[in-house]
Amino acid sequence: MNTDLIVFAVLFGALAAVAMIRLVKGPTGADRMVAGDVADTLICCAMILFALYSGRGIYLDIAIIGAMLGIVDTMLVGRFLEKGRREKHADVAEDSQ
């Protein structure tokens, strides 16, 4: 049973590493935002599995806080990207008039 949890935690860690590569190499800001959100979710899942493996509840608290900060981060970055897109399109609309 415990070896299964370790295997899944390592798998989630490897998937998070792949998402981090996309975070660095992403062609657009939206790709980077999605990759960061995926990596955050996978790392939280790995922490939950590690909490089950070790029997310590502190890792569950850390995973919950990480997930909440990930949601806030996604909303803030999405708002920033939308604001920049709106300003960019407003400049194009002013130039065409």
FIROTI-124102 format. One record per residue (C-alpha): chain; x, y, z; residue number from 1. Coordinates in Angstrom, 1 decimal, decimal comma, always signed. Layout:
N
mol=A x=X y=Y z=Z seq=NUM $
...
end
This chain:
97
mol=A x=+0,0 y=+0,0 z=+0,0 seq=1 $
mol=A x=+2,7 y=+2,5 z=+0,9 seq=2 $
mol=A x=+4,7 y=+1,8 z=-2,2 seq=3 $
mol=A x=+1,7 y=+2,7 z=-4,3 seq=4 $
mol=A x=+1,5 y=+6,1 z=-2,6 seq=5 $
mol=A x=+5,2 y=+6,7 z=-3,2 seq=6 $
mol=A x=+4,9 y=+5,7 z=-6,9 seq=7 $
mol=A x=+1,9 y=+8,1 z=-7,4 seq=8 $
mol=A x=+3,6 y=+10,9 z=-5,6 seq=9 $
mol=A x=+6,7 y=+10,5 z=-7,8 seq=10 $
mol=A x=+4,5 y=+10,4 z=-10,9 seq=11 $
mol=A x=+2,7 y=+13,6 z=-9,8 seq=12 $
mol=A x=+6,1 y=+15,2 z=-9,2 seq=13 $
mol=A x=+7,3 y=+14,2 z=-12,7 seq=14 $
mol=A x=+4,1 y=+15,6 z=-14,3 seq=15 $
mol=A x=+4,6 y=+18,8 z=-12,3 seq=16 $
mol=A x=+8,2 y=+19,0 z=-13,7 seq=17 $
mol=A x=+6,8 y=+18,7 z=-17,3 seq=18 $
mol=A x=+4,3 y=+21,4 z=-16,5 seq=19 $
mol=A x=+7,1 y=+23,6 z=-15,2 seq=20 $
mol=A x=+8,9 y=+23,2 z=-18,5 seq=21 $
mol=A x=+5,8 y=+24,4 z=-20,3 seq=22 $
mol=A x=+5,7 y=+27,3 z=-17,8 seq=23 $
mol=A x=+9,2 y=+28,4 z=-18,8 seq=24 $
mol=A x=+8,8 y=+27,7 z=-22,6 seq=25 $
mol=A x=+5,2 y=+28,6 z=-23,1 seq=26 $
mol=A x=+4,6 y=+30,7 z=-26,2 seq=27 $
mol=A x=+1,9 y=+32,9 z=-24,6 seq=28 $
mol=A x=+1,0 y=+34,2 z=-21,2 seq=29 $
mol=A x=-2,2 y=+32,1 z=-21,1 seq=30 $
mol=A x=-0,1 y=+28,9 z=-21,7 seq=31 $
mol=A x=+2,2 y=+29,8 z=-18,8 seq=32 $
mol=A x=-0,8 y=+30,5 z=-16,6 seq=33 $
mol=A x=-2,4 y=+27,2 z=-17,3 seq=34 $
mol=A x=+0,9 y=+25,3 z=-16,9 seq=35 $
mol=A x=+1,4 y=+27,0 z=-13,5 seq=36 $
mol=A x=-2,0 y=+26,1 z=-12,4 seq=37 $
mol=A x=-1,5 y=+22,5 z=-13,5 seq=38 $
mol=A x=+1,8 y=+22,3 z=-11,6 seq=39 $
mol=A x=+0,2 y=+23,8 z=-8,5 seq=40 $
mol=A x=-2,6 y=+21,2 z=-8,6 seq=41 $
mol=A x=-0,2 y=+18,3 z=-9,1 seq=42 $
mol=A x=+2,1 y=+19,4 z=-6,3 seq=43 $
mol=A x=-0,9 y=+19,7 z=-4,0 seq=44 $
mol=A x=-1,9 y=+16,1 z=-5,0 seq=45 $
mol=A x=+1,6 y=+14,9 z=-4,3 seq=46 $
mol=A x=+1,5 y=+16,6 z=-0,9 seq=47 $
mol=A x=-1,8 y=+14,9 z=+0,0 seq=48 $
mol=A x=-0,3 y=+11,5 z=-1,0 seq=49 $
mol=A x=+2,8 y=+12,2 z=+1,1 seq=50 $
mol=A x=+0,6 y=+13,1 z=+4,0 seq=51 $
mol=A x=-1,2 y=+9,8 z=+3,7 seq=52 $
mol=A x=+2,1 y=+8,0 z=+3,4 seq=53 $
mol=A x=+3,8 y=+9,7 z=+6,4 seq=54 $
mol=A x=+0,7 y=+9,9 z=+8,6 seq=55 $
mol=A x=+1,3 y=+13,6 z=+9,3 seq=56 $
mol=A x=-1,6 y=+16,0 z=+8,9 seq=57 $
mol=A x=+0,6 y=+19,1 z=+8,5 seq=58 $
mol=A x=+1,1 y=+18,3 z=+4,8 seq=59 $
mol=A x=-2,7 y=+18,4 z=+4,3 seq=60 $
mol=A x=-2,7 y=+21,9 z=+5,7 seq=61 $
mol=A x=+0,1 y=+22,9 z=+3,4 seq=62 $
mol=A x=-1,6 y=+21,4 z=+0,4 seq=63 $
mol=A x=-4,9 y=+23,2 z=+1,2 seq=64 $
mol=A x=-3,1 y=+26,5 z=+1,6 seq=65 $
mol=A x=-1,2 y=+25,9 z=-1,7 seq=66 $
mol=A x=-4,4 y=+25,2 z=-3,5 seq=67 $
mol=A x=-6,1 y=+28,3 z=-2,2 seq=68 $
mol=A x=-3,1 y=+30,4 z=-3,2 seq=69 $
mol=A x=-3,1 y=+28,8 z=-6,6 seq=70 $
mol=A x=-6,7 y=+29,8 z=-7,2 seq=71 $
mol=A x=-6,0 y=+33,4 z=-6,1 seq=72 $
mol=A x=-2,9 y=+33,4 z=-8,3 seq=73 $
mol=A x=-4,8 y=+32,2 z=-11,3 seq=74 $
mol=A x=-7,5 y=+34,9 z=-10,9 seq=75 $
mol=A x=-4,9 y=+37,7 z=-10,5 seq=76 $
mol=A x=-2,8 y=+36,6 z=-13,5 seq=77 $
mol=A x=-6,0 y=+36,2 z=-15,6 seq=78 $
mol=A x=-7,1 y=+39,7 z=-14,7 seq=79 $
mol=A x=-3,7 y=+41,0 z=-15,5 seq=80 $
mol=A x=-3,7 y=+39,3 z=-18,9 seq=81 $
mol=A x=-7,2 y=+40,5 z=-19,7 seq=82 $
mol=A x=-6,4 y=+44,1 z=-18,7 seq=83 $
mol=A x=-3,3 y=+44,0 z=-21,0 seq=84 $
mol=A x=-5,3 y=+42,6 z=-23,8 seq=85 $
mol=A x=-8,1 y=+45,2 z=-23,4 seq=86 $
mol=A x=-5,5 y=+48,0 z=-23,4 seq=87 $
mol=A x=-3,8 y=+46,6 z=-26,5 seq=88 $
mol=A x=-7,1 y=+46,3 z=-28,4 seq=89 $
mol=A x=-8,1 y=+49,8 z=-27,3 seq=90 $
mol=A x=-4,8 y=+51,1 z=-28,8 seq=91 $
mol=A x=-5,6 y=+49,3 z=-32,1 seq=92 $
mol=A x=-9,1 y=+50,7 z=-32,2 seq=93 $
mol=A x=-7,9 y=+54,3 z=-31,6 seq=94 $
mol=A x=-5,3 y=+53,9 z=-34,4 seq=95 $
mol=A x=-7,9 y=+52,8 z=-36,9 seq=96 $
mol=A x=-10,2 y=+55,8 z=-36,3 seq=97 $
end
